[in-house]
Amino acid sequence: MKERKHSSRSTSIISTLKSRIIGWEYPLEYRLTEEVLCKEFGVSRSPVREALRELATHGFLIHMPHRGYVVKQLNPQEILEIYDVRMALELFVVEQLAQRGEPIKEIEDLKQTWTALLNDPPPKVEELAELDTRFHETLAQALGNKTLLDELRVLNERLLVFRMSDFGRPERTHITCHHHLNILARIEDKDMAGACKAMRENIEDGRNYVSLAIKEVLAKTYFMKHP
């Protein structure tokens, strides 16, 4: 199946709207209209329609007959379900990597990055969230399964705002470094059970904290809708 290509204008609109939705800048069920978006972005209806269709395809919007598109924000149950899917994908990744016979070149670079972070001043929240995302996606990329990597990237996008809250914890850098280095060590030792256990601990630590972050984000959207 060929990957669908978008015009540069629609790609820019997709990126902007997706960033707003992920950052919960729109209240629940906020309606996006072609007319307003055309004026905002200074474009014709064609790239706007293309962008809206693409965002609906990936679950960021819902197409409402005769009403256009409304923003789909995740409810608490859906967020926890995404963590379940992410867990399943990432356990598969580390299990497969650990049973490989040959060295994995990406491991050494990841070890250097996360070892250095143990001794350096804690990075900004945004930087730590980006480094964490890169860690997990690099392991998936090393597996060589493009479909899995694409799915993981979509999940990470939807979880970004909650993970940002998680990485705001003062102790989070230290905890994450040890988790990641342990995962890498278990993969290098070809310890499939140990690699899965280490990855499970890493994801569950974030998921447990995110349960609290969900309440904060939902409160924020409530006040956006009821100022």
C-alpha positions as CSV (number, residue, x, y, z in Angstrom):
1,M,0.0,0.0,0.0
2,K,1.4,3.4,-1.0
3,E,1.9,6.0,1.6
4,R,-0.4,8.9,1.0
5,K,1.3,12.2,0.1
6,H,-0.1,15.6,1.1
7,S,0.4,19.0,-0.3
8,S,2.8,21.3,1.6
9,R,-0.2,23.5,2.6
10,S,-2.2,20.6,4.0
11,T,0.8,19.1,5.8
12,S,1.3,22.4,7.6
13,I,-2.3,22.6,8.6
14,I,-2.2,19.0,9.8
15,S,0.9,19.7,11.9
16,T,-0.6,22.8,13.5
17,L,-4.0,21.3,14.3
18,K,-2.5,18.1,15.6
19,S,-0.2,20.0,17.9
20,R,-3.2,22.0,19.3
21,I,-5.3,18.8,19.8
22,I,-2.4,16.9,21.5
23,G,-1.8,19.9,23.7
24,W,-5.5,20.1,24.6
25,E,-5.8,23.6,23.3
26,Y,-9.3,22.9,22.1
27,P,-12.1,22.0,24.5
28,L,-14.0,18.7,24.2
29,E,-16.0,18.4,20.9
30,Y,-14.8,21.8,19.6
31,R,-16.1,22.3,16.1
32,L,-13.6,23.0,13.3
33,T,-15.1,24.6,10.2
34,E,-13.6,24.8,6.7
35,E,-14.5,28.5,6.5
36,V,-12.8,29.5,9.7
37,L,-9.7,27.4,8.9
38,C,-9.4,28.8,5.4
39,K,-9.4,32.3,6.8
40,E,-6.9,31.4,9.5
41,F,-4.4,29.7,7.2
42,G,-5.0,31.8,4.2
43,V,-5.7,28.9,1.9
44,S,-8.5,27.5,-0.3
45,R,-10.8,24.8,0.9
46,S,-8.9,21.9,-0.8
47,P,-5.9,21.7,1.6
48,V,-8.2,22.3,4.6
49,R,-10.5,19.4,3.5
50,E,-7.5,17.2,3.0
51,A,-6.1,18.1,6.4
52,L,-9.4,17.5,8.2
53,R,-9.9,14.1,6.4
54,E,-6.4,13.0,7.4
55,L,-6.8,14.0,11.1
56,A,-10.2,12.2,11.2
57,T,-8.6,9.1,9.7
58,H,-6.0,9.0,12.5
59,G,-8.6,9.6,15.3
60,F,-7.9,13.2,16.1
61,L,-11.2,14.4,14.7
62,I,-14.7,13.0,14.3
63,H,-16.7,13.6,11.1
64,M,-20.2,14.7,12.0
65,P,-22.7,14.5,9.1
66,H,-24.0,18.0,8.3
67,R,-21.8,19.5,11.0
68,G,-18.3,19.1,9.7
69,Y,-15.6,17.9,12.1
70,V,-15.3,18.1,15.9
71,V,-12.2,17.5,18.0
72,K,-11.9,14.1,19.6
73,Q,-10.2,14.3,22.9
74,L,-9.4,11.0,24.7
75,N,-11.4,10.0,27.8
76,P,-9.5,8.4,30.8
77,Q,-10.4,4.9,29.8
78,E,-9.1,5.4,26.2
79,I,-5.9,6.9,27.5
80,L,-5.3,3.8,29.7
81,E,-6.1,1.6,26.8
82,I,-3.5,3.3,24.7
83,Y,-1.0,2.5,27.4
84,D,-2.1,-1.2,27.2
85,V,-1.4,-1.2,23.5
86,R,1.9,0.6,23.9
87,M,2.9,-1.9,26.5
88,A,2.1,-4.8,24.2
89,L,4.1,-3.3,21.3
90,E,7.1,-2.4,23.4
91,L,7.3,-5.8,25.2
92,F,7.4,-7.4,21.8
93,V,10.2,-5.1,20.7
94,V,12.5,-5.8,23.6
95,E,11.8,-9.5,23.5
96,Q,12.7,-9.7,19.8
97,L,15.8,-7.6,20.2
98,A,17.0,-9.6,23.2
99,Q,16.8,-12.9,21.3
100,R,18.9,-11.7,18.4
101,G,22.3,-13.1,18.1
102,E,24.1,-10.2,16.6
103,P,25.0,-6.9,18.4
104,I,22.5,-4.0,18.0
105,K,24.4,-0.8,16.9
106,E,21.8,1.6,18.3
107,I,22.3,0.2,21.9
108,E,25.7,1.9,22.4
109,D,24.4,5.3,21.4
110,L,21.4,5.0,23.7
111,K,23.7,3.9,26.6
112,Q,25.9,6.9,26.2
113,T,22.9,9.3,26.1
114,W,21.3,8.0,29.2
115,T,24.5,7.5,31.2
116,A,25.4,11.1,30.5
117,L,22.0,12.3,31.8
118,L,22.7,10.6,35.1
119,N,25.6,13.0,35.7
120,D,24.4,16.1,33.9
121,P,21.9,18.7,35.2
122,P,18.3,17.6,34.6
123,P,17.2,18.7,31.1
124,K,14.0,20.7,30.6
125,V,10.7,18.8,30.6
126,E,10.2,19.1,26.9
127,E,13.8,17.8,26.2
128,L,13.4,14.9,28.5
129,A,10.0,13.9,27.0
130,E,11.6,14.1,23.5
131,L,14.6,12.0,24.6
132,D,12.3,9.4,26.2
133,T,10.2,9.2,23.0
134,R,13.3,8.8,20.9
135,F,14.6,6.0,23.2
136,H,11.5,3.9,22.7
137,E,11.1,4.6,19.0
138,T,14.8,3.9,18.4
139,L,14.4,0.4,19.9
140,A,11.4,-0.1,17.7
141,Q,13.3,1.1,14.7
142,A,16.2,-1.2,15.5
143,L,13.7,-4.1,15.2
144,G,13.1,-3.1,11.6
145,N,9.3,-3.4,11.7
146,K,8.1,-0.2,10.1
147,T,4.4,-0.9,10.7
148,L,5.0,-1.3,14.4
149,L,7.2,1.8,14.5
150,D,4.4,3.9,12.8
151,E,1.8,2.6,15.3
152,L,4.0,3.4,18.2
153,R,4.6,7.0,16.9
154,V,0.8,7.6,16.7
155,L,0.4,6.3,20.3
156,N,3.2,8.5,21.6
157,E,1.6,11.6,19.9
158,R,-1.6,11.0,21.7
159,L,0.1,10.5,25.1
160,L,2.5,13.5,24.8
161,V,0.6,16.0,26.9
162,F,0.3,13.4,29.8
163,R,3.9,12.3,29.5
164,M,5.0,16.0,29.7
165,S,3.3,16.2,33.0
166,D,5.0,13.0,34.1
167,F,8.4,14.3,33.2
168,G,7.8,17.4,35.3
169,R,8.5,15.3,38.4
170,P,11.8,16.3,40.0
171,E,12.9,12.6,40.4
172,R,11.8,11.6,36.9
173,T,15.2,12.0,35.1
174,H,17.0,9.8,37.6
175,I,14.3,7.1,37.5
176,T,14.1,7.1,33.7
177,C,17.8,6.8,33.3
178,H,18.0,3.7,35.5
179,H,15.0,2.2,33.8
180,H,16.4,2.8,30.3
181,L,19.9,1.6,31.1
182,N,18.5,-1.6,32.7
183,I,16.4,-2.3,29.6
184,L,19.5,-1.9,27.4
185,A,21.6,-4.1,29.7
186,R,19.0,-6.9,29.6
187,I,18.8,-6.7,25.8
188,E,22.6,-6.9,25.5
189,D,22.6,-9.9,27.9
190,K,20.0,-11.6,25.6
191,D,17.8,-11.8,28.7
192,M,14.3,-11.8,27.2
193,A,12.4,-12.1,30.5
194,G,14.6,-9.5,32.1
195,A,14.2,-7.1,29.2
196,C,10.4,-7.4,29.3
197,K,10.3,-7.0,33.1
198,A,12.5,-3.8,32.8
199,M,10.3,-2.4,30.0
200,R,7.1,-3.2,31.9
201,E,8.4,-1.3,35.0
202,N,9.4,1.7,32.9
203,I,6.0,2.0,31.2
204,E,3.9,1.2,34.3
205,D,5.8,3.9,36.3
206,G,4.7,6.5,33.8
207,R,1.2,5.1,33.5
208,N,0.6,5.2,37.2
209,Y,1.5,8.9,37.4
210,V,-0.5,9.7,34.3
211,S,-3.7,8.6,36.0
212,L,-3.2,11.7,38.1
213,A,-2.3,13.9,35.2
214,I,-5.5,12.9,33.4
215,K,-7.5,14.6,36.1
216,E,-5.5,17.9,35.7
217,V,-5.9,18.0,31.9
218,L,-9.6,17.2,32.1
219,A,-10.1,20.0,34.7
220,K,-8.3,22.4,32.3
221,T,-10.6,21.5,29.5
222,Y,-13.6,21.9,31.7
223,F,-12.7,25.5,32.5
224,M,-12.0,26.2,28.8
225,K,-15.5,25.1,28.1
226,H,-17.0,26.8,31.1
227,P,-15.0,30.0,31.6
